[in-house]
């Protein structure tokens, strides 16, 4: 996957007969009133395009979900997370610069043969300008980031299945007894792998029909990931700061400033991802539905989870869910006086 991105980053500028200047790459703003976006505010345009770059910085938590299958996880997993962030940021920066430097005509990026897929349009324009036909070159070159996306999907399924298995093992999802089984042949939670694969397949069906649906799904997924990242960081630096027990690997004095920077960036990104990326806004019912699908769905999930947790008469999760099994030595170190057998929640048994 890394080799593919590096190959694209080296091949595309070489093929492109015209390379854009550093001023175009780092200082040019598309603020024409009748442009495809209609956005004239430079700061808003800058922040909105930062959201594209942040797609390179997701999924680094995948290795954490494999900690139970990793030797020396207390040190190797944090190091793997840092290495993942550094590698993703470096390769993502290289890939985006190679795309920007290879743009032949900015005016055709959204209206050319790729029908709005900007990266593919850049591939096509570069090969078409060099060889007179951009179709074969585009297919060959686009296969490399396409392969990286496929590998990313495999990694997401892998980490998601482990997370689903963890919830099932802790009786935190429906049919826990069925999904908490480890396959005796592969020694993996095969049932949760198929569960995640099936869910991804169903969610992906509308994407075959609508590009707006694709945007709404990716936006919702990314916002949900950001929130899931921010929750433990926020707990670490707020009401759980006195209970937190540092492990063998720690950021030390840098933990607090880095944590608050991460929380602030997450709050900003969540807001920006729910803002329109084109003006004037399309007021048709279908487009409005897709533009605001992510916040509406996330709000519905939040309300549903809140109700399911606080539901009275003993049916709410707080009455029976105690969290994942935690070794007694850890709970004793965190509480100083109580040894729960399961978790730390109100319903710990």
C-alpha positions as CSV (number, residue, x, y, z in Angstrom):
1,X,0.0,0.0,0.0
2,X,2.8,2.4,0.9
3,X,4.7,1.5,-2.2
4,X,1.7,2.2,-4.3
5,X,1.2,5.7,-2.9
6,X,4.9,6.5,-3.4
7,X,4.8,5.2,-7.0
8,X,1.8,7.5,-7.7
9,X,3.6,10.4,-6.1
10,X,6.6,9.9,-8.3
11,X,4.9,8.8,-11.6
12,X,2.2,11.4,-11.9
13,X,4.4,14.6,-11.8
14,X,6.8,12.9,-14.3
15,X,4.0,12.1,-16.7
16,X,2.3,15.5,-16.5
17,X,3.8,17.8,-19.1
18,X,2.9,20.9,-17.1
19,X,3.7,21.3,-13.4
20,X,2.1,23.9,-11.2
21,X,4.2,26.3,-9.2
22,X,4.7,26.2,-5.4
23,X,2.6,29.4,-5.2
24,X,-0.3,27.5,-6.8
25,X,0.0,24.6,-4.5
26,X,0.4,26.4,-1.2
27,X,-1.0,29.9,-1.7
28,X,-3.7,29.8,-4.4
29,X,-7.3,30.1,-3.4
30,X,-10.2,29.5,-5.7
31,X,-12.4,32.4,-4.8
32,X,-14.1,33.2,-8.1
33,X,-17.8,34.0,-7.4
34,X,-19.1,31.9,-10.3
35,X,-16.8,28.9,-9.6
36,X,-18.0,25.4,-8.9
37,X,-18.0,26.0,-5.2
38,X,-19.1,29.6,-5.0
39,X,-17.1,30.1,-1.8
40,X,-15.3,33.4,-1.6
41,X,-14.1,33.3,2.0
42,X,-10.4,32.3,2.1
43,X,-10.4,31.1,5.7
44,X,-13.6,29.0,5.2
45,X,-12.1,27.6,2.0
46,X,-8.9,26.7,3.8
47,X,-10.6,25.0,6.7
48,X,-13.0,23.2,4.4
49,X,-10.1,21.7,2.4
50,X,-8.3,20.7,5.6
51,X,-11.1,18.2,6.0
52,X,-9.8,16.4,2.9
53,X,-6.4,16.1,4.5
54,X,-7.7,14.7,7.7
55,X,-9.0,11.6,5.8
56,X,-5.3,10.6,5.8
57,X,-5.3,10.6,9.7
58,X,-8.0,8.0,10.4
59,X,-7.8,4.4,11.2
60,X,-4.7,4.6,13.3
61,X,-6.6,3.0,16.1
62,X,-6.9,-0.2,14.2
63,X,-3.8,-1.7,15.9
64,X,-5.3,-0.9,19.3
65,X,-8.1,-3.3,18.6
66,X,-5.6,-6.1,17.9
67,X,-3.8,-5.6,21.3
68,X,-5.1,-8.9,22.7
69,X,-3.3,-10.7,19.8
70,X,-0.1,-8.7,20.1
71,X,3.0,-9.5,22.2
72,X,4.1,-6.7,24.5
73,X,1.0,-4.7,23.6
74,X,1.5,-2.1,26.3
75,X,4.5,-0.6,24.5
76,X,4.2,-1.9,20.9
77,X,0.6,-0.7,20.3
78,X,1.3,2.9,21.3
79,X,4.4,3.0,19.2
80,X,2.4,1.5,16.3
81,X,-0.2,4.2,16.7
82,X,2.4,7.0,16.5
83,X,4.2,5.3,13.6
84,X,0.8,5.0,11.8
85,X,0.1,8.7,12.3
86,X,3.5,9.8,11.1
87,X,3.4,7.4,8.0
88,X,-0.2,8.5,7.1
89,X,0.6,12.2,7.4
90,X,3.8,11.9,5.4
91,X,2.4,9.7,2.6
92,X,-0.8,11.7,2.5
93,X,1.1,15.0,2.2
94,X,3.2,13.5,-0.6
95,X,0.1,12.2,-2.4
96,X,-1.8,15.5,-2.2
97,X,1.2,17.5,-3.4
98,X,1.7,15.2,-6.3
99,X,-1.9,15.7,-7.3
100,X,-1.8,19.5,-7.0
101,X,1.5,19.8,-8.9
102,X,0.1,17.7,-11.8
103,X,-3.1,19.7,-12.4
104,X,-3.3,20.7,-16.0
105,X,-6.5,22.7,-16.1
106,X,-8.2,23.6,-12.8
107,X,-11.4,24.6,-14.6
108,X,-12.1,21.0,-15.8
109,X,-11.5,19.2,-12.4
110,X,-15.3,19.0,-11.6
111,X,-16.6,19.0,-15.2
112,X,-14.3,16.6,-17.1
113,X,-14.5,13.0,-18.1
114,X,-14.2,11.8,-14.4
115,X,-17.6,13.4,-13.5
116,X,-16.4,15.1,-10.4
117,X,-13.8,12.6,-9.1
118,X,-11.0,15.1,-8.9
119,X,-8.1,12.6,-8.4
120,X,-9.1,10.6,-11.4
121,X,-9.6,13.7,-13.5
122,X,-6.0,14.8,-12.6
123,X,-4.8,11.4,-13.7
124,X,-6.7,11.6,-17.0
125,X,-5.6,15.1,-17.8
126,X,-1.9,14.3,-17.2
127,X,-1.9,11.2,-19.4
128,X,-4.1,12.8,-22.0
129,X,-1.8,15.8,-22.3
130,X,1.3,13.6,-22.6
131,X,0.0,10.7,-24.8
132,X,-3.2,12.0,-26.3
133,X,-5.4,9.4,-24.5
134,X,-5.7,9.3,-20.8
135,X,-8.0,6.3,-20.3
136,X,-5.4,3.5,-19.9
137,X,-3.0,5.5,-17.9
138,X,-5.8,6.6,-15.6
139,X,-7.0,3.1,-15.0
140,X,-3.5,1.8,-14.3
141,X,-2.5,4.6,-11.9
142,X,-5.9,4.8,-10.2
143,X,-5.6,1.1,-9.4
144,X,-2.8,1.8,-6.9
145,X,-4.8,4.1,-4.6
146,X,-7.7,1.9,-5.2
147,X,-5.7,-1.0,-3.9
148,X,-4.8,1.1,-0.9
149,X,-8.5,1.8,-0.3
150,X,-9.3,-1.9,-0.5
151,X,-6.6,-2.7,2.0
152,X,-8.0,0.0,4.2
153,X,-11.4,-1.6,4.1
154,X,-9.8,-4.9,5.1
155,X,-8.1,-3.2,8.0
156,X,-11.3,-1.6,9.0
157,X,-13.2,-4.9,8.9
158,X,-10.4,-6.5,10.9
159,X,-10.4,-3.9,13.7
160,X,-14.2,-3.6,13.7
161,X,-14.7,-7.3,14.0
162,X,-12.4,-7.3,17.1
163,X,-14.3,-4.5,18.6
164,X,-17.7,-6.2,17.9
165,X,-16.3,-9.4,19.4
166,X,-15.2,-7.4,22.5
167,X,-18.7,-6.0,23.0
168,X,-20.2,-9.4,22.4
169,X,-17.9,-11.0,25.0
170,X,-19.0,-8.3,27.4
171,X,-22.7,-8.9,26.6
172,X,-22.9,-5.4,25.2
173,X,-24.7,-6.2,21.8
174,X,-27.7,-8.3,20.9
175,X,-27.1,-12.0,20.4
176,X,-23.9,-11.8,22.4
177,X,-23.7,-15.5,23.0
178,X,-23.7,-16.1,19.2
179,X,-21.1,-13.4,18.3
180,X,-18.7,-14.0,21.2
181,X,-17.6,-17.4,19.8
182,X,-14.1,-17.8,18.5
183,X,-13.8,-20.1,15.5
184,X,-11.9,-23.2,16.4
185,X,-10.2,-23.5,13.0
186,X,-9.0,-19.9,12.4
187,X,-8.9,-18.9,16.1
188,X,-10.5,-15.6,15.1
189,X,-14.0,-14.1,15.8
190,X,-15.2,-15.2,12.4
191,X,-18.9,-14.5,13.1
192,X,-18.2,-10.8,13.9
193,X,-16.1,-10.6,10.7
194,X,-19.1,-11.6,8.7
195,X,-21.3,-9.3,10.7
196,X,-19.2,-6.3,9.9
197,X,-18.9,-7.4,6.3
198,X,-22.7,-7.7,6.0
199,X,-23.3,-4.3,7.6
200,X,-20.7,-2.7,5.2
201,X,-22.4,-4.3,2.2
202,X,-25.8,-3.1,3.1
203,X,-24.6,0.5,3.8
204,X,-22.7,0.5,0.6
205,X,-25.7,-0.4,-1.6
206,X,-27.1,3.2,-1.9
207,X,-23.6,4.4,-3.0
208,X,-24.1,2.6,-6.3
209,X,-26.9,5.0,-7.1
210,X,-26.0,8.3,-5.6
211,X,-22.7,10.2,-5.2
212,X,-24.4,12.4,-2.6
213,X,-25.2,9.3,-0.6
214,X,-21.5,8.4,-0.7
215,X,-20.6,11.8,0.6
216,X,-23.1,11.5,3.4
217,X,-21.9,8.1,4.5
218,X,-18.2,9.0,4.5
219,X,-19.0,12.2,6.3
220,X,-21.0,10.4,9.0
221,X,-18.4,7.7,9.4
222,X,-15.6,10.2,9.8
223,X,-17.5,12.4,12.3
224,X,-18.4,9.3,14.3
225,X,-14.7,8.3,14.3
226,X,-13.6,11.7,15.5
227,X,-16.1,11.6,18.4
228,X,-15.0,8.1,19.4
229,X,-11.4,9.4,19.5
230,X,-12.3,12.4,21.5
231,X,-14.4,10.7,24.2
232,X,-11.5,8.8,25.9
233,X,-9.1,11.8,25.5
234,X,-11.7,14.1,27.1
235,X,-12.3,11.6,30.0
236,X,-8.5,11.3,30.5
237,X,-8.1,15.1,31.0
238,X,-11.4,15.9,32.8
239,X,-13.3,13.9,35.4
240,X,-11.1,10.8,35.1
241,X,-7.7,12.5,35.4
242,X,-7.3,11.4,39.0
243,X,-8.3,7.8,38.3
244,X,-6.0,7.4,35.2
245,X,-3.1,5.1,35.7
246,X,-0.3,5.6,33.1
247,X,1.1,2.5,31.5
248,X,4.6,1.6,30.5
249,X,4.3,4.0,27.5
250,X,3.4,7.6,28.3
251,X,3.6,11.0,26.7
252,X,4.6,12.4,30.0
253,X,4.3,16.2,30.4
254,X,3.2,16.4,26.7
255,X,0.1,14.3,27.4
256,X,-2.0,17.3,28.5
257,X,-1.3,19.8,25.8
258,X,-1.5,17.2,23.0
259,X,-4.7,15.9,24.5
260,X,-6.4,19.3,24.6
261,X,-5.1,20.2,21.1
262,X,-6.7,16.9,19.9
263,X,-10.0,17.7,21.6
264,X,-10.1,21.2,20.1
265,X,-9.3,20.0,16.6
266,X,-12.0,17.3,16.9
267,X,-14.6,19.9,17.9
268,X,-13.6,22.1,15.0
269,X,-13.6,19.2,12.5
270,X,-17.0,17.9,13.6
271,X,-18.5,21.4,12.9
272,X,-16.7,21.8,9.6
273,X,-17.8,18.4,8.3
274,X,-21.4,19.3,8.9
275,X,-21.1,22.6,7.0
276,X,-22.0,22.9,3.3
277,X,-19.0,22.7,0.9
278,X,-20.7,24.6,-2.0
279,X,-22.7,27.8,-2.3
280,X,-25.5,28.7,-2.9
281,X,-26.9,25.6,-1.2
282,X,-29.1,23.3,-3.1
283,X,-32.5,23.6,-1.5
284,X,-34.1,20.6,-3.2
285,X,-35.4,18.0,-0.7
286,X,-33.1,15.2,-1.8
287,X,-29.9,17.3,-1.6
288,X,-30.9,18.8,1.7
289,X,-31.5,15.3,3.1
290,X,-28.0,14.2,2.1
291,X,-26.3,17.4,3.3
292,X,-27.7,17.0,6.8
293,X,-28.0,13.2,6.9
294,X,-24.8,12.8,9.0
295,X,-25.8,15.1,11.9
296,X,-29.3,13.8,12.0
297,X,-28.2,10.2,12.1
298,X,-25.6,10.9,14.7
299,X,-28.1,12.7,16.8
300,X,-30.5,9.8,16.5
301,X,-27.8,7.4,17.5
302,X,-26.9,9.6,20.5
303,X,-30.6,9.8,21.6
304,X,-31.1,6.1,21.1
305,X,-28.0,5.2,23.2
306,X,-29.0,7.6,25.9
307,X,-32.4,6.0,26.2
308,X,-31.1,2.5,26.1
309,X,-28.7,3.3,28.9
310,X,-31.1,5.0,31.2
311,X,-34.2,3.0,30.4
312,X,-36.0,2.3,33.8
313,X,-37.4,-0.9,35.3
314,X,-34.1,-2.7,35.0
315,X,-34.1,-2.8,31.2
316,X,-31.6,0.0,30.8
317,X,-28.0,-1.0,30.1
318,X,-26.8,0.8,33.3
319,X,-28.7,-1.8,35.3
320,X,-26.9,-4.8,33.9
321,X,-23.9,-3.8,31.7
322,X,-20.6,-3.7,33.6
323,X,-18.2,-3.1,30.8
324,X,-15.4,-5.5,29.6
325,X,-13.7,-7.8,32.0
326,X,-10.8,-6.0,33.8
327,X,-8.1,-7.7,35.8
328,X,-8.6,-7.2,39.5
329,X,-5.2,-5.7,40.0
330,X,-6.1,-2.8,37.6
331,X,-9.4,-2.1,39.2
332,X,-7.8,-2.1,42.6
333,X,-5.1,0.3,41.5
334,X,-7.8,2.6,40.0
335,X,-10.2,2.5,42.9
336,X,-8.0,1.7,45.8
337,X,-10.7,-0.3,47.6
338,X,-13.0,-2.2,45.2
339,X,-12.3,-5.3,43.1
340,X,-15.0,-5.6,40.5
341,X,-15.1,-8.8,38.5
342,X,-16.5,-7.1,35.4
343,X,-15.8,-3.5,34.4
344,X,-16.1,-0.3,36.3
345,X,-19.7,0.8,35.4
346,X,-22.7,1.2,37.6
347,X,-23.9,-2.2,36.8
348,X,-20.5,-3.9,37.4
349,X,-21.0,-7.4,38.8
